[in-house]
Amino acid sequence: MSMIKGLIAHEIGTHGLRKKNGQQSKVLLLSSGLDRYEQGEEGLATFREQAETPTADYAGLEAYFAIGIAKGMDGGSKRNFAQVFEILTNYYLISENTDTARAKELAWSRCERIFRGTTGTVPGVVFSKDLMYREGNISHWKAVANGALDGLDLDSGKFDPTNPRHVNFLNNLKELNQKVDQLQ
């Protein structure tokens, strides 16, 4: 049940809500997103998901690990789909304490995700979007810890709450809206 609550908090309570509020904003760009907003959006979404499904680690470790293996970040050479699949199968056998069939299923699913949009045959060529889940989640947790998000309307649209340019823009917009309201 907490997994479903986490998915709802992630998809509806963050992505859906921020899009809706952006559509109702005077700056419609907030409905589709400010430049490079995705990492902050996924950081907030995974943060909210973790509130429903607590964990001892930041979000996105498995994707980060798999992409790192494909890129050869472990000191090895770059790897293709089949090579990463073999490593991940062994990883899941140990980390999930499961049987070979389930480990292969998990490894295949992860490889399909990180190699999506590629042939899977060129070593090191992956779709790296999944890196932003972990990087955004870490940035969000750090911003919460140092109080950088205090007083910020996180749901006013699609922006990166850890990006100072985005925060400055929204603060200036808020001030401008207040001045316009005073003139009316």
N, C-alpha and C positions, 0 to 999 in steps of 0.2 A: 504494500500500500504506500509506503514512504517513497518508493521509486516512482510511482505514478504522481504523487504530490510533487516530487522533485521535477519531473518532466513538465508538469503543468506550470510550476513556478518559472522554469526555464523558458518554455515556448510561449505560453500565454501571458504569464505575469511579468515577463520582461519583453520579449520580441513583439508580441501582439500589442501590449499596452503602450510601449514606446512608439510603435508605428501609429496607433490610433491617436495618441496625444500629439505626435508630430503633424498629423493631418489636420488637427484642430489648431495648430500653432499659426501665428502670423508669418512664420518662416517655414513654408511648406517643405523646404529642403530637409527639415528635421523628420519628415515622414520616410524619406528614402535614405537619409543618413549624411552627416557631414563627412568630409574627406577622411579616409582611414579610421572610421568609427568602429569597424568590426571587432577589433581586438578588445576594445573597452566594452562593447556590447556583450561579447561572449564572456568576458571576465565577470561582468555583473550577472549575466544569466547563470553561469556556473556557480557563482557565489550564492545566488538565491536557491539554486538547486541543492547546494550543499547544506543549506539551512534545513531542508526537508530530509536529506539523506546524508547525515554527518559522516565525515571521513577524516582520517589523520593526515591526508596529503592534499596537495593542490590538485585540481582537475586536469585531466588530459595526459597523465603519465604514459599510458600505453601507446597513444598516438605519437607522442614525443619520442619515446623509445624506438618505435618501429621506424619512424622517419630518420632518426639518427643512425640506425642500423643500415638502412637503405643508402644513406649518404656516406657511410663509412666513417662516421664520427667516433666509432669505437677503436679506431686505429687500424681497422681493416680496410679493404678496398670497397668501393661503391658496389651495391648489390641490386639485382633485379628482383622481380616478383617471386620467382621460385626460390631464390636464395634467402630472401627475407622470410618467406613462408616456412622454410625449414627451421630457421632460427626461432621464429615465433612459436612454432609447434612445440619445440623443446621448452621454451619459456613458459607457455601455458600449461604444459605437463607438470612443471614444478610449481609455478605461482598459483595455479588454480587447483592443484592436487586432483587432477581429473584423468579420465582415460584418454587414449590416443585419438579416438574419433571426435570427442568433444574438443580436445586441444587443436586438432586440425580445423574444426569448424570455426573456432575463435580466430585462429591464425588466418584462415582464408578470408573471413569477414574483415579483419583489420587490413590485410593486404589489398583487398578490393577497394577499401576506402582510401588508403594512402596512394595507391597507384591509379585511382580513377582518372579518366581523361588521358591516360598514357597507354602505350602498348604493353607495358610491364616487362619489356625485354631489354630496355636500355638501363644499365646499372646507374643508380642514383637519381633517376628522373622520377620524381613523385609530385603529387599535388600537395603542397605544403600548408594549405589553409589550416589544417588541424593543429599546427603549432600555436596558433593564436589563442586557442582555448586555454592552454596551460599558461602561456605568457600573460594573457589577459587576466586570468584568475590570480596569478601571483601578484600582478600589479594592483589588482583590486584589493586583495587582502592587505597589501602594504599600505595602500591609500587609506583603508579603513583604520588600520593600526595607528597611523600618524595623524588621523583626524582630517585628512585632506578633502574628504567628501562631506564633511559636516555642513549642513545648511544648503546643500546642493540638491535641486530637484532632479533626481536620477531618472525620472520617468517623463521628462518634458519632451522627449524625442530621441532620435537615434544619433547619439554622439558618444565620444569616449570621455567618461568622467575623470580619467587619469591623464588626459591630454590638456596641458595648461592653455593652449590656443583655443580649444573647444570651450573650456570653462570660462575663459576671458570673453569669448564671443557671447556666450549665454548671459554672463553678468552684464555686459554692455547692452545686450538686447533687453534685459530686464529693466535696466536704468532708463533706456529710451522709451520703453512702454510706459513706465511710471511718469515720465515727463509729458508724454502725449496725453495720458489720462488726466494730468493736472491742467493741461491746456483746454480740455474739453469741458 
